[in-house]
């Protein structure tokens, strides 16, 4: 019996060991770019040890299905004090990888054609590809070489699964009204509300007015209906009036959120499509109607 237990334990170790080996191999060796050599062996972090690498940020990754981080440091041959820190995070899904990427990118960065999407600034390059989020950071200088970051990023990208697709649900936000690089995926408690479990947000500019649109993602029409009911109950408990009526052939909630101002939400199958912080309700209605049409044309059915 002891032999069986030991054998079973050894068998259970192999998948984890294999994953660690695979993650370490994603870091180019011995160099990631010309003149940039790996300083030491790659370091690997799990959900239990991630704080050792990014203390204060680790909690952000957990809702996005974080599995493992591979970290490598590449030192410049010209100046050993200058280095490129390479972090490769394996997330739970393509949408999760985008979600982390969307949390870190800045709208004033320069778009980059790498992986599914990327952005680069003077000292940092971010991109996501398949299940992976990659962050490259130059340290030790105020005058980094952008070409080195690019070369290193291409080397990492070449070692990742060659899937450059974006999550299909992002196609819903392809519109001239969408503010560039404002789309985000929040994997837990959208807007801080526990009843909106997860969803997508984006900034829009319509009719000269800026506001926010969102899509709450639920698992079923029943779950979406329950989420809307819980939100309506919260608003009433906060002393706000709630109007429920029909428009676009669907149930519509209209109210003033105590934190986010005017809000309008339409229930569409397992999705809640809404707008907030607007002034002109007709503009919000037009954007919501456009999103509802995109849901239909993109193949997102009422029930699925």
NUKEFI-96232 format. One record per residue (C-alpha): residue number from 1; x, y, z. Coordinates in steps of 0.1 Angstrom, whole numbers. Layout:
     i       u       v       w
   NUM       X       Y       Z
...
END
This chain:
     i       u       v       w
     1       0       0       0
     2      29      24       8
     3      44      17     -27
     4      10      26     -43
     5       8      58     -23
     6      43      69     -32
     7      38      60     -68
     8       5      80     -69
     9      22     110     -53
    10      50     109     -79
    11      25     107    -107
    12       7     137     -94
    13      39     157     -94
    14      47     153    -131
    15      20     177    -145
    16      32     205    -123
    17      68     198    -131
    18      60     197    -168
    19      41     230    -166
    20      71     246    -148
    21      95     234    -175
    22      72     247    -202
    23      69     281    -186
    24     107     285    -181
    25     112     276    -218
    26      91     306    -228
    27     120     329    -218
    28     145     331    -246
    29     180     319    -237
    30     208     328    -235
    31     197     362    -248
    32     164     379    -257
    33     180     405    -281
    34     214     413    -295
    35     236     424    -265
    36     210     414    -239
    37     219     382    -220
    38     200     364    -193
    39     216     373    -159
    40     205     341    -141
    41     182     311    -143
    42     145     319    -148
    43     124     322    -117
    44      89     307    -115
    45      60     319     -93
    46      27     303     -85
    47      -5     320     -70
    48       9     313     -35
    49      43     330     -42
    50      34     357     -68
    51      35     384     -41
    52      73     378     -39
    53      76     392     -74
    54      48     418     -75
    55      39     426     -39
    56       8     447     -39
    57      -3     436     -73
    58      -7     399     -69
    59     -43     400     -58
    60     -53     416     -91
    61     -42     385    -111
    62     -61     358     -91
    63     -97     365    -105
    64     -82     362    -140
    65     -73     326    -135
    66     -36     332    -129
    67     -16     299    -132
    68      21     307    -132
    69      47     335    -138
    70      80     330    -155
    71     105     358    -148
    72     139     365    -165
    73     163     393    -163
    74     184     403    -193
    75     215     425    -187
    76     229     449    -213
    77     264     441    -225
    78     271     478    -229
    79     261     486    -193
    80     255     459    -167
    81     234     483    -146
    82     208     484    -173
    83     184     454    -177
    84     152     442    -192
    85     129     425    -168
    86     107     400    -186
    87      75     387    -169
    88      53     361    -187
    89      21     354    -169
    90      -1     323    -178
    91     -37     332    -173
    92     -69     312    -173
    93     -82     320    -208
    94     -77     343    -237
    95    -103     367    -223
    96     -84     367    -189
    97     -51     375    -206
    98     -68     404    -224
    99     -83     415    -190
   100     -49     418    -173
   101     -35     435    -204
   102     -64     460    -204
   103     -57     468    -167
   104     -21     477    -174
   105     -21     494    -208
   106     -24     532    -210
   107     -44     550    -236
   108     -14     573    -243
   109       9     544    -253
   110      18     535    -288
   111      -1     506    -304
   112      20     476    -313
   113      14     448    -338
   114      25     419    -317
   115       5     389    -304
   116     -32     397    -302
   117     -25     433    -292
   118       3     453    -277
   119      14     487    -265
   120      48     503    -259
   121      60     533    -240
   122      95     547    -235
   123     106     520    -210
   124      78     494    -210
   125      62     470    -235
   126      30     450    -229
   127      12     425    -250
   128     -10     394    -247
   129     -10     363    -268
   130     -32     331    -264
   131     -33     325    -226
   132      -3     347    -218
   133       2     383    -207
   134      38     396    -212
   135      53     426    -195
   136      88     438    -205
   137     104     467    -184
   138     137     485    -189
   139     154     493    -156
   140     186     512    -147
   141     184     540    -173
   142     163     570    -182
   143     172     566    -219
   144     163     530    -229
   145     166     516    -264
   146     131     510    -279
   147     146     486    -305
   148     159     463    -278
   149     124     461    -262
   150     109     453    -296
   151     135     426    -304
   152     130     410    -270
   153      92     411    -274
   154      94     394    -307
   155     117     367    -293
   156      92     360    -265
   157      62     361    -289
   158      79     335    -311
   159      80     310    -281
   160      43     314    -272
   161      14     295    -289
   162       9     312    -322
   163     -26     324    -316
   164     -29     361    -323
   165     -67     362    -320
   166     -85     387    -298
   167    -115     375    -277
   168    -145     375    -300
   169    -166     395    -275
   170    -144     425    -281
   171    -159     428    -316
   172    -189     443    -299
   173    -169     474    -292
   174    -157     480    -328
   175    -172     514    -334
   176    -160     550    -342
   177    -177     560    -309
   178    -154     538    -288
   179    -124     556    -272
   180     -92     540    -283
   181     -77     515    -259
   182    -105     521    -233
   183    -120     486    -235
   184    -115     466    -203
   185    -125     432    -190
   186    -132     430    -153
   187    -133     394    -140
   188    -148     400    -106
   189    -174     425     -93
   190    -179     449    -121
   191    -180     485    -108
   192    -174     470     -73
   193    -209     454     -73
   194    -209     418     -63
   195    -242     411     -82
   196    -224     421    -115
   197    -200     392    -114
   198    -179     401    -145
   199    -181     422    -176
   200    -167     445    -202
   201    -165     483    -201
   202    -155     510    -226
   203    -155     547    -229
   204    -175     563    -257
   205    -179     597    -272
   206    -213     603    -289
   207    -229     635    -299
   208    -201     654    -283
   209    -207     638    -250
   210    -185     613    -232
   211    -198     584    -210
   212    -192     547    -203
   213    -209     516    -217
   214    -207     481    -204
   215    -218     445    -209
   216    -224     423    -179
   217    -216     387    -188
   218    -237     360    -171
   219    -241     323    -175
   220    -278     322    -183
   221    -308     345    -189
   222    -320     335    -154
   223    -288     347    -139
   224    -289     379    -158
   225    -324     386    -147
   226    -314     379    -111
   227    -285     403    -113
   228    -307     430    -126
   229    -333     424     -98
   230    -305     426     -72
   231    -293     458     -87
   232    -328     473     -87
   233    -332     463     -50
   234    -299     479     -41
   235    -309     511     -58
   236    -342     512     -39
   237    -325     505      -6
   238    -302     535     -15
   239    -333     557     -18
   240    -332     559     -56
   241    -362     556     -79
   242    -361     528    -103
   243    -380     527    -136
   244    -386     494    -153
   245    -401     494    -188
   246    -398     479    -222
   247    -378     492    -251
   248    -359     476    -280
   249    -383     446    -272
   250    -365     441    -239
   251    -367     449    -202
   252    -350     483    -195
   253    -339     497    -161
   254    -334     534    -157
   255    -322     551    -125
   256    -296     573    -109
   257    -268     552     -94
   258    -255     567     -61
   259    -219     563     -73
   260    -221     565    -111
   261    -249     589    -119
   262    -275     582    -146
   263    -277     546    -157
   264    -296     527    -183
   265    -295     489    -186
   266    -312     465    -211
   267    -314     428    -205
   268    -306     407    -235
   269    -306     369    -228
   270    -277     363    -205
   271    -262     398    -210
   272    -269     431    -194
   273    -261     460    -218
   274    -258     494    -202
   275    -246     530    -202
   276    -237     553    -173
   277    -226     588    -165
   278    -244     602    -195
   279    -264     635    -196
   280    -285     630    -227
   281    -305     597    -224
   282    -312     596    -261
   283    -274     592    -268
   284    -272     564    -242
   285    -302     547    -258
   286    -286     549    -293
   287    -253     534    -281
   288    -271     506    -262
   289    -293     498    -293
   290    -261     497    -314
   291    -245     472    -289
   292    -277     451    -289
   293    -276     449    -327
   294    -240     439    -326
   295    -248     411    -301
   296    -273     398    -326
   297    -252     401    -357
   298    -221     387    -340
   299    -239     355    -332
   300    -245     360    -295
   301    -279     345    -291
   302    -306     354    -266
   303    -300     322    -246
   304    -263     317    -253
END
